[in-house]
Amino acid sequence: MLQDTQTIRYYQRITDAFVELWNRGYRMDDMRMYLDGYLAALRHGNAIEPFLIHRLEEEASRYLYDASNFAMTQPEPEPQHDYY
């Protein structure tokens, strides 16, 4: 579980980006590459501690591979009323 506020903000940004990428038609491989690049940028920029980046990677990967996060809700079909 993430407890550092800055790490939580990064997690929220990543997961929001995942949903946006999914809605644009990107799939898991593309989103994994996005995550790898995002984490590499955090490591290179020394934005947060390395152990926090590792925890962020674990949590973001768990989010990414949970299919329920990307399930499309299907609207209920309207009932057909026969007036004959």
C-alpha positions in Angstrom: 0.0 0.0 0.0 1.3 3.4 -0.9 1.6 5.9 2.0 3.8 8.7 0.7 1.7 11.5 -0.7 3.9 12.3 -3.7 3.9 8.6 -4.7 0.1 8.5 -4.4 -0.1 11.4 -6.7 2.1 9.7 -9.3 0.0 6.5 -8.9 -3.2 8.5 -9.6 -1.6 10.1 -12.7 -0.5 6.7 -14.0 -3.9 5.0 -13.4 -5.7 7.9 -15.0 -3.4 7.7 -18.0 -4.0 4.0 -18.2 -7.8 4.5 -18.4 -7.4 7.3 -21.0 -5.0 5.1 -23.1 -7.5 2.2 -22.9 -10.4 4.4 -24.0 -8.2 5.5 -27.0 -7.7 1.9 -28.1 -4.3 1.1 -26.7 -3.8 -2.3 -25.1 -1.8 -3.8 -22.3 1.5 -4.0 -24.1 1.4 -0.3 -25.0 0.4 0.7 -21.4 3.2 -1.4 -20.0 5.6 0.5 -22.2 4.1 3.7 -21.0 4.6 2.6 -17.3 8.2 1.6 -18.0 8.9 5.0 -19.5 7.2 6.8 -16.7 9.1 4.9 -14.1 12.4 5.5 -16.0 11.7 9.2 -16.0 11.1 9.1 -12.2 14.3 7.2 -11.6 16.3 9.5 -13.9 14.9 12.7 -12.4 15.3 11.5 -8.8 11.8 12.6 -8.2 11.2 10.2 -5.3 13.2 7.5 -3.5 14.1 4.3 -5.4 12.2 2.1 -2.9 9.1 4.2 -3.4 9.4 3.9 -7.2 9.6 0.1 -6.7 6.4 0.1 -4.7 4.8 2.4 -7.2 5.7 -0.1 -10.0 4.2 -3.0 -8.0 0.9 -1.1 -7.4 0.6 0.2 -10.9 1.4 -3.2 -12.4 -1.3 -4.7 -10.2 -3.8 -2.1 -11.4 -2.8 -2.6 -15.0 -3.2 -6.4 -15.0 -6.6 -6.3 -13.1 -9.1 -6.7 -15.9 -11.9 -5.2 -13.9 -10.3 -1.7 -14.1 -10.8 -1.7 -17.8 -14.2 -3.4 -18.1 -16.7 -1.4 -20.2 -20.0 -1.0 -18.6 -22.8 -2.0 -20.9 -25.9 0.1 -20.9 -29.1 -1.6 -20.1 -31.2 -2.2 -23.2 -34.5 -0.4 -23.1 -37.4 -2.7 -22.8 -39.6 -3.1 -25.8 -43.2 -2.3 -25.2 -45.6 -4.1 -27.5 -48.8 -2.2 -27.7 -50.6 -4.5 -30.1 
